[in-house]
Amino acid sequence: MTDSIATALARLRPISLAALNSKAAMLERLDNKYIVAAADMAQLLPLLAPHFDVLEIGGKRVFTYRTCYFDDARLTAYRAHHQGRRRRAKVRVRDYCDAGLRFLEIKLKDRRSITVKKRLKLPPGADALDRRGLDFIDAEYRALYGEPFPAGLDAVIRMEYRRITLVAREGGERMTIDTGLVFRTERKERAVDPGLFIIETKSERANGLADKILRSLHLHPTKRVSKYCVGMASMGRAPRANRFLLAMRRLGLAPFSDGAYGDLALSPAAPAASRPAAARPSAS
């Protein structure tokens, strides 16, 4: 992070986590994603400052996140996103490192194409995909789609990044700014240029104040910036990547082609066959 960005970030008014959640938890939202360079970020933050506050916890404004994504042997979650299906789900465990919190999360798309995120707090050291976790995933999937969760799950990719979170002073809108993104599997690691930032705006109609300010700088959304899908494609863990090539190019990534596809599960995940069968119903 450059000195000019750090200075601009320090000038934003702070907000606590409790106050942020009361204004804009945004577990259901429409979103836009942008990939911007450091020079653009240095111009953007001063324009946001009169309208947005920055999350601050214990004097920190930049927080480390670690995430592990899960999929089945057929890469159902990846394929659903690549094919643009309206009905799709992503399952992950996210560690909020600075806060010492860990959640099992499932992201779903409803009929309005609104992202719905549900999460379950995990105790330290807990197996995320034990009976409780699998039942949670299945229940949330059934509640939205009216049928059981269709597949078993294994850990397939991990990632780490640093995040800044802003919330509109008027409420109802927030944005996240991610940088220092690193993808990891058992055999590979790929880092995105730390001078690039992934901005996600989250609002009721995907046309909030942040989007307007970004457009004023001639910055426009990049389609299909899914960290999970971009990570899988760039690490050679997916059979197709056409849908994500633009985002990958803008992030300075190119897909591997070393035959890694098929060797998917990461060792810390329990094999799907060892999990309770009732929580892993067959696809209908």
Secondary structure, 3 states (H helix, E strand, C coil): CCHHHHHHHHCCCEECHHHHHHHHCCCEEEEEEEEEEHHHHHHHHHHHCCCEEEECECCECCEEEEEEEEECCCCHHHHHHHCCCCCCEEEEEEEECCCCEEEEEEEEECCCCCEEEEEEECCCCCCCCCHHHHHHHHHHHHHHHCCCCCCCCEEEEEEEEEEEEEEECCCCEEEEEEEEEEEECCCCEEECCCCEEEEEEEECCCCCHHHHHHHHCCCCCCCCCCHHHHHHHHCCCCCCCHHHHHHHHHCCCCCCCCCCCCCCCCCCCCCHHHCCHHHCCCCC
